[in-house]
Amino acid sequence: MSLYQPEPVEISTRMRPGEWTEASLEELVSTYQAKILAMGAAVSDVLTEVVRNDDGSVAVAVSWNKGTYADEPEGGAFTITESTNTQSTNTQSGADTAGA
């Protein structure tokens, strides 16, 4: 008998402007992905979403939609979705100003 639970799993957080840098964001995403994989997810079943807001905040969600069957095939690559919430057209320099 299996204790398989088909409900999706998600690890997520929001960070305010100045609370993160590109390096810390990348490390956080990698940590969340590793935690989901340690729960038994196949790499191809892990969905990563990073939303950068106009105010400099960021929302991160890493999820695993387990599907119907516990023994789904493994393999593939992470699916990463990144979006920017903008209400007007903005230009952003390449300089990292998150810690300023």
C-alpha positions in Angstrom: 0.0 0.0 0.0 1.3 3.4 -1.0 1.1 6.6 1.0 1.3 8.6 -2.2 -0.4 12.0 -1.9 -1.2 13.7 -5.3 -1.5 17.2 -3.9 0.9 19.7 -5.3 3.9 20.9 -3.1 5.1 24.5 -3.2 7.8 26.4 -1.4 7.5 30.2 -1.8 8.5 33.5 -0.4 8.4 37.3 -1.1 11.3 39.6 -0.5 11.2 43.4 -0.2 13.5 45.7 -2.1 17.0 45.7 -0.5 16.4 42.2 1.1 17.9 40.3 -1.9 20.6 40.5 -4.5 20.9 38.5 -7.8 23.3 36.1 -6.1 21.1 35.5 -3.0 18.1 35.1 -5.3 19.9 32.5 -7.4 21.0 30.7 -4.2 17.5 30.7 -2.8 16.0 29.3 -6.0 18.6 26.5 -6.1 17.9 25.7 -2.4 14.1 25.5 -3.0 14.6 23.3 -6.1 16.9 21.0 -4.1 14.3 20.7 -1.3 11.6 19.7 -3.8 13.9 17.2 -5.5 14.7 15.7 -2.1 10.9 15.1 -1.7 11.0 12.8 -4.7 10.2 15.1 -7.6 11.7 14.5 -11.1 13.6 17.5 -12.4 11.0 17.8 -15.3 8.2 18.1 -12.7 9.7 21.1 -10.9 8.2 24.5 -11.9 10.1 27.6 -10.8 8.5 31.1 -10.9 10.3 34.3 -10.2 8.3 37.5 -10.3 10.1 40.9 -10.1 7.9 43.8 -9.2 8.2 47.5 -10.1 9.0 48.4 -6.5 12.1 46.2 -6.4 10.5 43.3 -4.5 10.6 39.7 -5.8 8.3 36.7 -5.3 9.7 33.2 -5.7 7.7 30.0 -5.9 9.1 26.5 -6.6 6.4 23.9 -7.0 5.9 20.2 -7.8 2.6 19.1 -9.3 2.8 15.4 -8.5 0.3 14.3 -11.1 -1.8 11.1 -10.8 0.9 8.5 -10.5 3.7 8.1 -7.9 6.0 6.3 -10.4 6.2 8.9 -13.2 9.4 8.8 -15.3 12.3 11.0 -14.2 14.5 13.3 -16.4 14.3 16.6 -18.2 15.2 20.0 -17.1 13.8 22.6 -14.7 11.0 24.8 -16.0 11.7 28.4 -15.0 9.2 31.2 -15.5 10.4 34.7 -14.9 8.2 37.8 -15.2 8.3 41.4 -14.4 5.2 43.2 -13.1 5.2 46.7 -14.8 2.4 49.2 -15.0 4.4 51.5 -17.2 7.4 51.2 -19.5 10.6 51.2 -17.5 14.2 50.8 -18.4 16.6 49.3 -16.0 20.4 49.5 -16.0 22.6 46.5 -15.6 23.8 47.8 -12.3 22.7 45.8 -9.2 20.9 48.4 -7.0 19.0 45.9 -4.8 21.4 46.4 -1.9 21.5 50.2 -2.1 
